[in-house]
C-alpha cells in the first residue's frame, strides 16, 4: 500500500467538526502488517498480574503480540518474562498453560533452563566447539519489562519511554482501580479465552463508548430493572476523555451494584451496612472526593493499544490481538481485592459472569455487533468511511466519541508518521 494512501485513512477536521476513519483500516492485510510493526512492537503491552505467579516457580505461559512468553516468579522471588523459545533450535520449552517449575527442559533435544532463564544443561556439550558459550544461550527476554502496582508490561522497543510517561493521564485511572483495597488487588483464578470475527480495533471502540448500551444491551437493562435497580436515568452522567499517547477513558455513573462499593437491592440490608463501613474507610484513606470516584463512578480505561480495564459491576482485564484483519483472539480475567470475603467474591463473580463473561448478557451482544460491522465492511468500496464525530461540538458526555478519536489519532501517528490526519528477563517495579 502506497504511503499516500495510508495517509488518507483518517479525516480529522476540527473546522468542519468532522472525524472519520476509512474502513480499509479494518480490512487491509497490509495495514495489519504495519500495525504489528509500528503499533504492537512499539508500545507497552500487558502480560499479566504478579498475583498469577504468587509463589517461587509459579508460571503462566501465553502469547503476547504473537510471541510465546513465560511469566514466572523465579526461585529468588523475582518476577520475570522469558521468551518461550529454546535457544538451540526454537522449540517451546514450556508446553503447559500454567504450573510450577524449577526448570524447563526442551522436549526436542533436552536442553535445560532454570527458572531464571539460564541454560544449565546441554546433552553432549563436549560436541560443541570453542565458540559455544552456555552462559550466552539462556532464554531471552523482551528488551523492556516493568511492573506497575502488580501489572506486568513488556515492550519489544528498547527505546520506548518509561511506563509512567507512556500511560500519561491513565496513571490516575489505574490508581483509582488499584486503590480499592489496602491489601492489594489480585487476579481471580481462571481465564476467559474467546475470539471474534472482527477487527481488533472494533473492540477498542466498543469498549470505550456507551452510546450503544441502551439499544444493544436491552436484556441487561431489563434484568437490572427486574431485580430492583433504578435504570430511569438515560443517558447516565459521565464523560469521555483523552489521557495522552492514545490512552483514554470513559468515566460515568452506573445503574448497577459494585461489590463492596455500591449497593444492589439483591444483596440485602446486611450488605448495605458493610458497604457503608467500607466506604467510610475509603474516605478516611483518601478523602471524600477520591473515595466517591472510586466507589460511585465506573470507568472503562484503554491502555493503548490493546488493554481494556472495565471497572464497572466487576473489574475485568481484557487483552486482544489480531490474527487476521477480520479475526481477533481475546483473553479476559476478573480482578478483585485480595482481602474480600467469600460472600463478596461470589457476588463479584456473579456480576462479572452475568454481564462481562463470554456467555453473559453483554459480551455476546457486543460480539454480534462487531461481527456485523465487519461483514458490513465488505462494502468498503461503496461505503468508505465510518463516522466518529459524535460530541465534537460540545463538552464530552459518556455517550460521545472523544475517547475513540484519541485512540485513532495515536494509531494514525504510528501508522503514517503524521501527527495530523488528512484535514477536509527481570521486572523493575515502578512506585
TIZAVEX-224302 format. One record per residue (C-alpha): residue in one letter; z, y, x. Coordinates in steps of 0.5 Angstrom, whole numbers, plus 500, padded with zeros to 3 digits. Example, Ala and Ser with C-alpha at 12.3 -4.5 7.8 and 13.67 -1.06 7.14 Angstrom:
REM residues 2
A516491525
S514498527
***
This chain:
REM residues 431
X500500500
X498507503
X504512505
X501517500
X501512494
X508511496
X510518496
X508518488
X513513486
X518518483
X517525480
X523530481
X521536478
X527541476
X523547474
X520542468
X526538467
X523532469
X525526472
X520520472
X519513476
X513510477
X513502474
X510499480
X516500483
X519495479
X513490480
X510491487
X511486492
X509491498
X515495495
X520489495
X518488503
X519496504
X526495500
X528489505
X527493511
X528500509
X534499504
X538493505
X537493512
X539500513
X545500508
X553498508
X552491504
X558488500
X560481503
X567479499
X574481499
X579479504
X583475499
X578470498
X580468505
X587468505
X589463510
X587462517
X581457517
X579459510
X572461509
X566463504
X559461505
X554465501
X547469502
X547476504
X541480504
X537474504
X541471510
X546466510
X553468512
X560465513
X566470511
X572467515
X579468517
X580465524
X586461527
X589468529
X588471522
X582476523
X577476518
X570475521
X563475518
X559470522
X551468521
X551461519
X545459523
X546454529
X544458536
X541452538
X535450533
X537454527
X540449522
X546452518
X553450521
X556450514
X554447508
X560448504
X561454499
X568454501
X574451504
X578451510
X576449517
X578450525
X571448527
X564448524
X559442527
X552443526
X549436523
X543436527
X545436534
X552436533
X553443537
X560445535
X563452534
X570454533
X572459527
X572465532
X564463532
X565461540
X561455542
X566449544
X562443544
X555441546
X553434547
X550432554
X551439556
X549437563
X542436561
X541444561
X539448567
X543454570
X540459565
X544455560
X551459558
X555456553
X559463552
X553467550
X551462545
X556463540
X555464532
X552471532
X555477527
X552483524
X552489528
X557492524
X562490520
X568494516
X574493511
X576498506
X582496503
X580489503
X573490501
X569487507
X562490508
X557489513
X550492516
X544490520
X543497522
X547498529
X546506528
X549506521
X554512519
X561509518
X563507512
X567512509
X562517511
X557513507
X560512501
X562519500
X565521494
X565514492
X571513496
X575517491
X573512485
X574506490
X581508491
X582509483
X581502483
X585499489
X591504487
X592500480
X597495484
X603496489
X602489491
X594490492
X588487489
X585480489
X579476487
X581471482
X578464484
X571463481
X564466482
X559467477
X552465479
X546467475
X539470475
X535475471
X527475471
X527483472
X527487478
X534488481
X534496480
X534495473
X541492474
X543498477
X540503471
X543498466
X550498469
X550506470
X549508463
X552507456
X546510452
X544503451
X551501449
X551503441
X544499440
X544494444
X552491444
X553492437
X556485436
X561487441
X563494438
X563490431
X568485435
X573491437
X573494430
X575487427
X581486432
X583493430
X580498436
X578505434
X571505435
X569511431
X568516437
X561516439
X559518444
X565517448
X568522452
X565522459
X560524465
X555521470
X556524477
X552523483
X557522489
X552523495
X548518499
X546514493
X553512490
X554514483
X559513478
X559513470
X566515468
X568515461
X574514456
X573507452
X575504446
X578497448
X584495451
X585495459
X590489462
X597493464
X593500463
X591501456
X594497449
X590493445
X592491438
X591484439
X597484445
X603486440
X608490441
X612487447
X605488451
X605495449
X612496452
X610493458
X604498459
X608504457
X613502463
X607500468
X604507466
X611510468
X611507475
X604509476
X606517474
X612516479
X607514484
X601518483
X603524479
X601525471
X593527473
X592521477
X595516473
X592518467
X585517470
X587510473
X590508466
X585511461
X578512464
X573507465
X568507471
X562504473
X561505480
X555504484
X556503492
X549504494
X544500494
X547493490
X554493489
X557495482
X564495480
X565496473
X573498472
X573497464
X576492460
X577488466
X574489473
X568486475
X565486482
X557484482
X552484487
X545482486
X539481491
X531481489
X528474491
X521477488
X519483485
X521480478
X527476479
X534477482
X540473483
X547475481
X554474484
X560476480
X567476481
X573478477
X578483481
X586483479
X592486481
X596481486
X602481482
X600481475
X604476471
X600469468
X600472461
X597479463
X592475468
X590470462
X589477458
X585480463
X580473464
X579473456
X577480456
X572479463
X569473460
X568476453
X564482455
X562481462
X561474463
X554471463
X556468456
X559474454
X558479448
X554484453
X551480459
X546476455
X544483451
X543486458
X539481461
X535480455
X533488455
X532488463
X527482462
X524485456
X523491460
X520487466
X515484461
X513491459
X512493466
X506488466
X502494462
X503499468
X496501469
X496503461
X504506461
X505508468
X512512468
X519511466
X523517464
X530518467
X530526465
X536525459
X541530460
X538534466
X538540461
X546540460
X553538463
X553531464
X555526459
X556519459
X550517455
X546521460
X542519467
X544524472
X547518476
X541514475
X537520478
X542520484
X540512486
X533514485
X533520490
X536516495
X531510494
X526515495
X528518501
X529511504
X522508502
X518514503
X522518508
X521524504
X527528501
X524531495
X519526491
X513529488
X514535484
X510536478
X564478528
X570482527
X572486522
X575493523
X580495518
X579502515
X585506513
***
